[in-house]
Amino acid sequence: MSTPTNLEATLREQLTTAMKAKDQPTANLIRMINTKIMERRTAKDFTGTVDDALILDVIQTYKKQMEKARGDFAAAGERGKAQLAELEQEIKWCSQFLPQGASEAELRAAIATAISALPSKDPKMAGKIVGAIKKQFGDRADGGLVKKLADELLAAP
């Protein structure tokens, strides 16, 4: 049996705390994350070890799924309101484990710098700018926001 990672121990502690506090939503969320970790661990093509990086990847993937679902529930209006609040709580919980994303101002400055390095300011260069920013910031950069800002800054006179 392998020794638990720091994140595994943290998840176990938080689950115990949530159960003692009768915080069912948090307990259910942690169980869901643990299930997704187990799915990775038992996947047919999995050959690595379960480490903090894998657990962070599972949490990041789950958070992205919830952010995508948030838009669907928001579009549902009144019917999606209860689920929307639950999703917000889940996204907030996941965020505590993940590195903070780059701010819009930080991205805007980096994009402006990248644009100034171009030979000419051509809106067709947006993809190249997005690639450069994603390479610079990695997962900290929201691809959709980077694309929007790049389009906006490339179109500006």
FENMOJO-V647947 format. One record per residue. PHI is phi in degrees with one decimal (999 if undefined). OMEGA is omega as a letter, one per 20 degrees, with the letter a starting at -180 (* if undefined). NEAR is the number of other C-alpha atoms within 12 Angstrom. Layout:
# FENMOJO-V647947
((PHI OMEGA NEAR) (PHI OMEGA NEAR))
This chain:
# FENMOJO-V647947
((999 a 5) (-79.9 r 8) (-76.3 a 12) (-68.6 r 16) (-78.9 r 18) (-58.6 a 18) (-68.7 r 28) (-60.5 r 28) (-64.0 r 18) (-62.6 r 19) (-62.1 r 33) (-62.9 r 21) (-62.9 a 17) (-65.9 r 26) (-64.7 r 26) (-60.7 r 20) (-61.3 a 17) (-63.7 a 20) (-66.9 r 19) (-64.5 a 13) (-84.2 a 13) (56.3 r 14) (-90.7 a 16) (-61.0 a 18) (-58.6 r 22) (-68.3 r 30) (-60.2 r 25) (-64.2 r 21) (-63.6 a 30) (-63.9 r 34) (-61.8 r 23) (-62.6 r 22) (-61.4 r 33) (-61.5 r 29) (-64.2 a 19) (-66.0 r 24) (-65.1 r 31) (-63.5 r 20) (-60.4 r 18) (-64.8 a 22) (-62.7 a 20) (-99.4 r 15) (-61.8 a 14) (-57.5 a 10) (-95.2 a 9) (-79.2 a 14) (-125.5 a 10) (-82.4 r 13) (-118.9 r 20) (-84.3 r 29) (-126.4 a 21) (-59.8 r 23) (-62.6 r 19) (-65.9 a 26) (-64.3 r 34) (-62.9 r 29) (-64.9 r 24) (-62.0 a 30) (-64.7 r 36) (-62.2 r 32) (-62.6 r 22) (-63.7 r 30) (-61.5 r 29) (-62.4 r 24) (-62.5 a 19) (-69.5 r 29) (-65.6 r 26) (-66.8 r 18) (-65.9 a 23) (-56.0 r 26) (-62.4 r 19) (-65.2 a 18) (-69.8 r 22) (-64.8 r 21) (-68.4 a 15) (-76.0 r 15) (68.8 a 14) (-60.4 a 12) (-64.4 a 13) (-96.3 a 18) (-59.5 a 18) (-64.2 r 16) (-67.0 a 23) (-62.6 r 25) (-62.6 r 21) (-65.6 r 23) (-62.8 r 30) (-59.2 r 26) (-64.2 r 21) (-65.9 r 32) (-62.8 r 28) (-62.1 a 23) (-62.1 a 25) (-61.8 a 32) (-61.5 a 23) (-63.8 a 19) (-95.5 a 25) (-101.8 r 25) (-63.5 a 17) (-66.3 r 17) (-70.7 r 23) (-68.9 a 23) (-72.9 r 17) (-61.0 r 22) (-62.8 r 15) (-62.2 r 21) (-66.1 a 33) (-58.7 r 28) (-64.3 a 19) (-66.0 r 28) (-66.2 r 37) (-60.1 r 29) (-64.2 r 19) (-63.6 r 31) (-66.5 a 32) (-65.4 r 18) (-83.1 r 16) (-73.9 r 19) (-65.0 r 9) (-146.3 a 12) (-87.5 a 24) (-116.8 r 22) (-56.3 r 23) (-71.8 a 18) (-87.7 a 26) (-55.9 a 29) (-61.1 r 24) (-64.4 r 24) (-64.9 r 36) (-58.3 r 35) (-59.4 a 22) (-64.5 a 27) (-69.6 r 34) (-63.2 r 27) (-66.8 a 18) (-71.2 a 19) (-102.1 a 23) (62.4 a 19) (-69.5 r 21) (-70.9 a 23) (-98.6 r 30) (-77.1 a 27) (-55.1 r 26) (-62.9 r 18) (-67.2 r 24) (-60.5 r 41) (-61.9 a 29) (-60.7 a 22) (-67.4 r 33) (-64.1 r 38) (-59.8 a 27) (-62.7 a 22) (-72.2 r 29) (-71.4 a 30) (-80.7 a 17) (-65.9 a 13) (-67.7 * 9))
